[in-house]
Every structure is written in C-alpha cells, then in structure tokens.
Amino acid sequence: MKLQFWFEYGSTYSYPCAMRIEDCARPYGIEVEWRPFLLGPLFKSQQGMSDSPFNIVPQKGAYMWRDLARVCEKHGLPLNRPATFPQNSVLAARTTLTVPQVSRAAFAKCIYRANFVDGRDISDPETVHDCLMSASLDADAFLSAANESEIKSQLREETQTAAEFGIFGAPSLIAPDGELFWGDDRLEDALAWTVNGTLRPPEQK
C-alpha cells in the first residue's frame, strides 16, 4: 500500500504533516511516497493569486498561525514563525527530486525544521547543503544535480501533475485508488482510506 504525500516546503500545515506521516503510516504497513511541488503556480493559475491566501486575507492568516501553534503543541512539535512567509521553496523542492525516496523523509524533515523551527532561509544553498548532510547524503553532488535543466523541468511537470490530480493546496494526500485528501487534519482519514477504502479506522499490523 502506498500513499502519495504531496507537500510544499513553504506550506505551514505541511510542516506537522511531514513530521508525523511516517510514524502514523508505519503501523498499517503503508509506504509514503514523498512528492514535492510548488503552490505558487497553482494559486496563480487556479485562483488568480500572486501570494498566499494567508497573506491576502489578514484575518485568515492570524487564525492560521494561532491554529498551527495549537496543532504543533498537540503533536509535541516546536514552532517558530519564520520571518518571511512563505519562503522560496524552489531549490529545496528541486533538490528533493534528486534524492531517492528512501532518504526523502529525513531530508524533508530537516528542511521543515529549518523553516519553521530554526528560522533559516531554505532558499539558501547552505541550508539545503546542511540538510543533505543531515540525511547522510552527498551534499555537493545532490545540490549540483538540483540545478540541472532536467530537474528544473521535472519540478514544473510535478506541479502540473498535481494540478491534474485536482490538488489545490498542501499538504495533499492521494490514496492508491486516487481518492484525494487535503490538509494535515485529514492524514488519519487518508490512512484509513488507503487500508479500507472507507474512513473507518484500520487495524494496525
């Protein structure tokens, strides 16, 4: 069983989902497929927005930050609001596409901690380099690969694929039968659907 996890490094609610999805999926024998994409192009093409809706509507943004703090407290996750929101996630996303699936969780979690805990610039090659090292990867090689035209095209294609799947926000989860779930608060439902094809809680293996 495989659950597709579509995430954006600048997305606030993708942070808690990324930090807990592997632990939540493991008891059910579900494999997580980590698929980075960019929200900016989707916001522009689907909704005509050039910025995050949390910036466009201040009341929505204020609620989101308070809600995110509650969610992170619930799951025991640290949170420090980044100085810039949303951060430019292009380099981190491209780099993720060069990383094998087996190492993507470790790398992605490091990027999320850099953004939402450590206050680092995730568009800075040094930050990405450090996260590659943290994931026990050849940082220089993967950073170099991330700047190749093939990977740049692949990220654009992945973003287009996300749109074709009906994705409009992050995090988004797609079950093996194509059922789409949006939001960290739908993670448990997505796992149940992957196992049962319903929202009934599955039995753990």
ABEGO torsion letter per residue (X at the ends): XBBBBBBBAABAAAAAAAAAAAAAAAAAGBBBBBBBBBAAAAAAAAAGBABBAAAABAAAAAAAAAAAAAAAAAAGBBBBBBABOBBBAAAAAAAAAABBAAAAAAAAAAAAAAAAAAGBBAABAAAAAAAAAAAGBBAAAAAAAAABAAAAAAAAAAAAAAAAAGBABOBBBBBAAGBBBBEAAAAAAAAAAAAAGBABBBBBX
